[in-house]
Amino acid sequence: MENVASDEVTLKLNIEDLEARLRSPALADSTVLRPKLERELFVMMERLDELIFPKLGYDPKQQPSDDSV
């Protein structure tokens, strides 16, 4: 079983840290590091979104059985 609350808090803190790094003047002229950090930020935000709003799939085994036969 996953600890979703802990994962969510960790991701939020990492996102805040990464956003602060991206606002840093030191990265203003970085043509290599900045795109990598922006991609990582996007991935983290997607993971956070998936934790908060999990995608539920269809599982036919979880359907009620037809007892009307």
N, C-alpha and C positions, 0 to 999 in steps of 0.2 A: 504494500500500500504506500502511495506517495504522500509526502507531507506538502500538500498544495499551498497552504498558508505560508510556510517557510519559503518555498520556491517563489511564491508571489512577492514576498517582501524582499528577498534577495535580488530578484530581477528588477524590481522598482529601484532599489538602491544602486544597482549596476547601471541602470538606464540614466539615473540622475548623474552619476559620476561620469558616464560617457558623454552626456550632453554638456556637462561643465567642461570637459576636455575639448569638445568640438568648438566651444565658445572661446577657448584660449587663443590669444593672439599668436602664440607660438605655432599654431597649426594653420594660420592664415595662408601661408605660402607653400604648405606641404602638398605636393601633388601626388605623393605615394601613400602616406599614412592617412590623410583625411578621407579619401574614398573608402579605404578599408574600415575605418572606424564608423563611417556612415552606414556601410553595409551591415556591420555588426550591430549597430543600433537598430536597424530595421529588423534584423533577425530576432533580437531580444524583444522588441515590441510585438512581433508576431507570436513568440512563445508566451509572452504575458497574456496576450489576447486569447490564446488557446487555453491557458490555465483558467482565465476568468470565464470564458464562454466556450466550453468544450464542444467539439463537433460530435454529435451523436449519430452513430451509424445504424443502419437497419440490420437487425439480427432476427431471421425468421424463427429461430429456436425460442425466442422470447414471446412469440405470439400465443394467444390463448388457443387451446385445442378446441376442435369442433366436436362438441358432445351431442349435437343434434341428430346424429345418424340413427 
